[in-house]
Every structure is written in C-alpha cells, then in structure tokens.
Amino acid sequence: MEKKTLVLGASLNRSRYSNIAIERLVRYNQPTVAIGLRKGEVAGVKIETKKIPFQDIDTVTLYLGPPRQEEYYDYIVSLNPTRVIFNPGTENPEFYQILRKNNIEVEIACTLVMLGTNQY
C-alpha cells in the first residue's frame, strides 16, 4: 500500500540515515517528498528547504533532534498526516502530546527497519 511520506531532516550525505531512508522509500515504491537544510536530489526526490504545503501526506518520518523539531510542530500538524515516525534520536514526548491531541498517530520506530520487515 502506498503511503506518501515526507522525510523531514533530509540530507544529501549518502551516509546519513535520512538519505538511506529516501533511497529505500523510493525502492519500495512509496511516494516520497523531502525537506532538508540544502536543496538537492536523492533517488529522484527533490529536497526542498522551505515548509511546502504538501498534499496527501500519510507519514512524516523525522530525522531532526527534538530542539530542531519545535519550529515544525505547527507545520507537521497542518499537513494532517496519519502518523509521525520518530526515528532513533528524535524521541520527543512534548511533540507526542501535540500530535495525539490532533489525532495523529505517534510511532517510535526506525523507518529503515519498518520497511525491511514489511511493517511500513
């Protein structure tokens, strides 16, 4: 099942997990969009640097630590995703509460593991 995914904290650095996640999402035929610090492209996915009002986002997968997440709280809620995945190192109980109040599912997991084990 296709789940349009926003990779937040996308990196052009091939050794970064966000970069690997984009590659893998594309390989698993998941529609993917991305926001990062620098414009560029990974696996055919254009990395934006601004908070684009993407449509039909099912999943936001976070690759930003808690201090950098705060500026994205309202933006992520405005996208009305089904869920937000908090990858290792991004755990943020304050943000969990905001998401749950807005009926957005919180998953504390690893996108790469979820894809690899067919749990995405």
Secondary structure as UniProt FT lines:
FT   STRAND          5..10
FT   TURN            14..15
FT   HELIX           17..27
FT   TURN            28..29
FT   STRAND          32..36
FT   STRAND          40..42
FT   TURN            43..44
FT   STRAND          45..48
FT   STRAND          59..62
FT   HELIX           66..69
FT   HELIX           70..72
FT   HELIX           73..79
FT   STRAND          83..86
FT   TURN            88..89
FT   HELIX           93..101
FT   TURN            102..103
FT   STRAND          105..108
FT   HELIX           111..116
FT   TURN            117..118
//
